Amino acid sequence: MIYHLTDPATWAASLAAGEHTGSTRGVTLAEEGFIHCSTAEQWRGVVERFYADASDLLLLHVDESRLTAPLVYEQLGDAPEPFPHVYGPIPVAAVVQVEPLR
């Protein structure tokens, strides 16, 4: 299981489209080239570092076996460990749970 953070409006658009193309806060897959995700151990730190001021936040639980795009674990910048990145849209069928965080 990998995890992705998004907002309710972006997720609603993804449901309508049948796939999720939000990469990270305010950035699309087309702009970034991949979708930022986290492991179970990483997502809380991502919330603290990048979404502390977000009032509406959803945690998507993504079953990586249902992805149709490549999943690559990559080391970026000075991150202490590699993060999972999806190099294409995430099908809504791959999202097995949507957890409201705020």
C-alpha positions in Angstrom: 0.0 0.0 0.0 1.2 3.5 -0.8 -0.5 6.8 0.2 -1.2 10.1 -1.6 -2.4 13.4 -0.1 -4.9 15.5 -1.9 -7.8 17.9 -1.4 -11.5 17.1 -1.7 -12.0 19.2 -4.9 -9.1 17.5 -6.7 -10.4 14.1 -5.6 -13.9 14.9 -6.8 -12.5 15.8 -10.2 -10.6 12.6 -10.2 -13.7 10.6 -9.5 -15.5 12.2 -12.4 -12.5 11.6 -14.7 -11.9 8.0 -13.5 -8.2 8.7 -12.7 -6.2 10.9 -10.4 -3.7 13.3 -11.9 -2.8 15.6 -9.0 0.9 15.3 -8.2 1.2 17.3 -5.1 -0.3 20.5 -3.6 -1.2 22.8 -6.5 0.8 20.8 -9.1 -0.5 18.3 -11.7 1.0 15.1 -13.1 1.5 17.0 -16.4 3.6 19.7 -14.6 5.7 17.4 -12.4 6.0 14.3 -14.5 5.0 11.9 -11.7 2.6 11.7 -8.7 4.2 12.1 -5.3 3.2 9.3 -2.9 4.4 8.1 0.5 4.8 4.9 2.5 2.9 4.2 5.7 5.9 5.4 7.6 6.3 8.6 5.6 2.9 10.2 5.0 2.6 11.8 8.5 5.9 13.6 8.1 4.8 14.9 4.6 1.6 16.2 6.2 3.6 18.1 8.9 6.2 19.5 6.4 4.0 20.4 3.4 0.3 20.4 4.5 0.4 21.9 8.0 -1.9 24.8 7.0 -4.3 22.7 4.9 -7.8 22.7 6.3 -9.3 20.0 4.0 -7.0 17.1 3.4 -7.6 13.5 2.2 -5.3 10.5 2.5 -5.7 8.2 -0.5 -4.8 4.5 0.3 -3.5 3.2 -3.1 -3.2 -0.5 -3.8 0.0 -0.5 -5.8 -1.0 -3.8 -7.5 -3.8 -2.0 -9.2 -1.6 0.7 -10.7 -1.4 0.8 -14.5 1.6 3.2 -14.6 5.1 2.5 -13.3 5.8 2.9 -9.6 9.4 3.9 -8.8 11.0 4.5 -5.4 13.3 7.5 -5.7 15.7 9.5 -3.6 15.0 13.2 -4.0 17.1 16.0 -2.6 18.1 15.5 1.0 15.2 13.2 1.9 16.3 10.6 4.4 14.8 7.8 2.3 13.3 7.1 -1.1 9.7 8.0 -1.8 7.3 6.2 -4.1 6.4 8.1 -7.3 3.8 7.0 -9.8 4.7 7.9 -13.4 1.2 8.2 -14.8 -2.4 8.6 -13.6 -3.7 6.7 -10.6 -6.9 4.9 -11.6 -9.7 5.5 -9.1 -10.1 1.7 -8.9 -6.6 1.6 -7.3 -7.7 3.8 -4.4 -9.1 1.4 -1.9 -9.8 3.9 0.9 -10.2 7.6 1.2 -9.5 8.9 4.7 -10.3 12.4 5.7 -7.5 13.9 7.8 -9.1 17.3 8.5 
